[in-house]
Amino acid sequence: MPRDQTNQPHLPGLPDLPGATDHLDLCLRLAEQGWEAGNSAFGSVLVDPGGTVLRTGHNEEVSRADPTAHPELDLAQWAAAHVAPEERADHVVYTSGEHCPMCAAAHAWVGLGPVVYAASSAQLSRWRAEWGLPAAPVAPLPITEVAPGVRVHGPVPPYDDRIRALHERSLGR
């Protein structure tokens, strides 16, 4: 497998960003932590231009009794309070699943940079249908339909298969 300048594997669909594979691995670990805490399996990371992790999070919609407690929304709100507006476009959000419309809008309003996601909203919707689960209460719009100016990279194999397995495992609760 080809490797980037930091000797990390270069995967199809993954941009040449510092530590990208490590950040996606972290997203999946965070998604698992969210799932272990009784929430949906989603995890996200905010990274500065040099690849330093600034903030992490996982879904907390059950543990906080707030269906909007998504990590992508938290990262956007944190960036609005802690990152200068002129610097936000250089910050990258890595996430286990493509942003929902609420989170995509927050990302765009705050002015954050690219989003790298393991699995797409379309994939998650298809998986849910295969598993006989009801559709989500919000349309699974691609980030670019909600926030056309945001650059996106994803889905990224094999991370999409890994997050599918975690979501499928959550059916056995």
C-alpha positions as CSV (number, residue, x, y, z in Angstrom):
1,M,0.0,0.0,0.0
2,P,1.4,3.5,-0.9
3,R,2.4,5.6,2.1
4,D,2.4,9.4,2.7
5,Q,5.4,11.5,3.9
6,T,4.6,10.5,7.6
7,N,4.8,6.8,6.6
8,Q,1.0,6.4,7.0
9,P,-0.9,4.3,4.5
10,H,-2.5,6.4,1.7
11,L,-6.1,5.2,1.2
12,P,-8.3,5.9,-1.8
13,G,-10.7,8.8,-1.0
14,L,-8.4,10.1,1.8
15,P,-6.8,13.4,1.2
16,D,-3.1,14.0,1.9
17,L,-3.5,15.6,5.3
18,P,-1.2,15.2,8.3
19,G,-2.2,12.2,10.4
20,A,-5.4,11.4,8.5
21,T,-5.5,7.7,9.2
22,D,-4.7,8.3,12.9
23,H,-7.6,10.8,13.0
24,L,-10.0,8.4,11.4
25,D,-8.9,5.6,13.8
26,L,-9.6,8.0,16.7
27,C,-13.1,8.7,15.3
28,L,-13.9,5.0,15.3
29,R,-12.6,4.6,18.9
30,L,-14.8,7.6,19.9
31,A,-17.8,6.1,18.1
32,E,-17.3,2.9,20.1
33,Q,-17.0,4.9,23.3
34,G,-20.3,6.6,22.5
35,W,-21.9,3.2,21.8
36,E,-20.5,1.8,25.0
37,A,-22.1,4.7,26.9
38,G,-25.5,3.9,25.4
39,N,-25.5,6.4,22.6
40,S,-25.4,6.1,18.8
41,A,-22.0,5.1,17.4
42,F,-20.6,8.4,16.0
43,G,-17.3,10.0,16.9
44,S,-15.6,13.2,15.6
45,V,-12.3,15.0,15.8
46,L,-11.3,18.7,15.2
47,V,-7.8,19.1,13.9
48,D,-5.6,22.2,13.3
49,P,-3.7,22.7,10.0
50,G,-0.7,20.9,11.4
51,G,-2.7,17.8,12.3
52,T,-2.9,18.5,16.1
53,V,-6.1,17.3,17.7
54,L,-7.9,20.2,19.3
55,R,-11.1,18.6,20.4
56,T,-12.9,15.2,20.3
57,G,-16.4,14.0,20.9
58,H,-18.9,11.2,20.5
59,N,-22.7,11.2,20.3
60,E,-24.3,11.9,23.6
61,E,-28.0,12.1,22.6
62,V,-29.1,9.4,25.1
63,S,-26.7,10.2,28.0
64,R,-27.5,13.9,27.9
65,A,-31.2,13.3,26.9
66,D,-30.7,15.7,24.0
67,P,-31.2,14.4,20.4
68,T,-29.0,17.2,19.1
69,A,-26.0,16.2,21.2
70,H,-23.9,15.3,18.1
71,P,-20.1,15.6,18.2
72,E,-19.9,17.5,15.0
73,L,-22.2,20.2,16.4
74,D,-20.1,20.4,19.5
75,L,-16.9,20.7,17.5
76,A,-18.4,23.6,15.5
77,Q,-19.6,25.4,18.6
78,W,-16.2,24.9,20.3
79,A,-14.4,26.2,17.2
80,A,-16.7,29.3,17.2
81,A,-15.6,30.1,20.7
82,H,-11.9,29.1,20.5
83,V,-10.6,29.5,17.0
84,A,-10.2,32.8,15.3
85,P,-12.7,33.2,12.4
86,E,-9.9,33.8,9.9
87,E,-8.2,30.5,10.9
88,R,-11.2,28.2,10.9
89,A,-11.2,27.3,7.2
90,D,-7.8,25.6,7.7
91,H,-9.2,23.3,10.4
92,V,-10.3,19.8,9.4
93,V,-13.2,17.7,11.0
94,Y,-12.8,14.0,10.8
95,T,-15.9,12.0,11.6
96,S,-17.1,8.4,11.6
97,G,-20.2,9.3,9.7
98,E,-21.1,12.1,7.3
99,H,-22.6,15.1,9.0
100,C,-26.4,15.3,9.3
101,P,-28.0,18.5,7.9
102,M,-28.0,20.2,11.4
103,C,-24.2,19.5,11.8
104,A,-23.4,20.4,8.2
105,A,-25.1,23.7,8.6
106,A,-23.3,24.5,11.9
107,H,-20.0,23.5,10.2
108,A,-20.7,25.9,7.3
109,W,-21.9,28.8,9.5
110,V,-18.8,28.6,11.7
111,G,-16.6,28.5,8.6
112,L,-14.6,25.3,9.3
113,G,-12.5,23.6,6.6
114,P,-12.8,20.2,5.0
115,V,-14.7,17.2,6.4
116,V,-13.3,13.7,6.1
117,Y,-15.9,11.0,6.9
118,A,-15.6,7.3,7.1
119,A,-19.1,6.4,6.0
120,S,-21.7,8.5,4.1
121,S,-25.2,9.3,5.1
122,A,-26.4,7.3,2.1
123,Q,-24.5,4.3,3.3
124,L,-25.9,4.6,6.8
125,S,-29.5,5.0,5.4
126,R,-29.0,1.9,3.2
127,W,-27.6,-0.1,6.2
128,R,-30.5,0.9,8.4
129,A,-33.0,-0.2,5.7
130,E,-31.2,-3.5,5.3
131,W,-31.4,-4.1,9.1
132,G,-35.2,-3.3,9.1
133,L,-34.7,-0.1,11.1
134,P,-36.9,3.0,10.6
135,A,-35.5,5.9,8.6
136,A,-33.9,8.7,10.6
137,P,-36.2,11.7,11.4
138,V,-34.1,14.0,9.1
139,A,-33.4,13.5,5.4
140,P,-29.9,12.0,4.8
141,L,-28.7,14.9,2.7
142,P,-25.0,15.0,1.6
143,I,-23.1,17.7,3.3
144,T,-22.6,19.5,0.0
145,E,-26.4,19.9,-0.5
146,V,-26.7,21.7,2.9
147,A,-23.3,23.4,2.8
148,P,-22.1,23.6,-0.8
149,G,-18.9,25.4,0.0
150,V,-17.6,22.7,2.3
151,R,-15.0,20.4,0.9
152,V,-15.7,16.8,1.7
153,H,-13.7,13.5,1.5
154,G,-15.5,10.3,2.0
155,P,-16.5,7.6,2.3
156,V,-13.1,6.2,3.0
157,P,-12.6,2.4,2.8
158,P,-11.9,0.4,4.9
159,Y,-13.2,2.8,7.6
160,D,-16.7,2.6,6.2
161,D,-16.8,-1.2,6.7
162,R,-15.5,-0.8,10.2
163,I,-18.2,1.7,11.2
164,R,-20.8,-0.5,9.5
165,A,-19.7,-3.4,11.7
166,L,-19.9,-1.2,14.8
167,H,-23.4,0.0,13.9
168,E,-24.5,-3.5,13.2
169,R,-23.1,-4.7,16.5
170,S,-25.2,-2.1,18.2
171,L,-28.3,-3.9,17.0
172,G,-27.6,-6.7,19.5
173,R,-28.0,-4.5,22.6
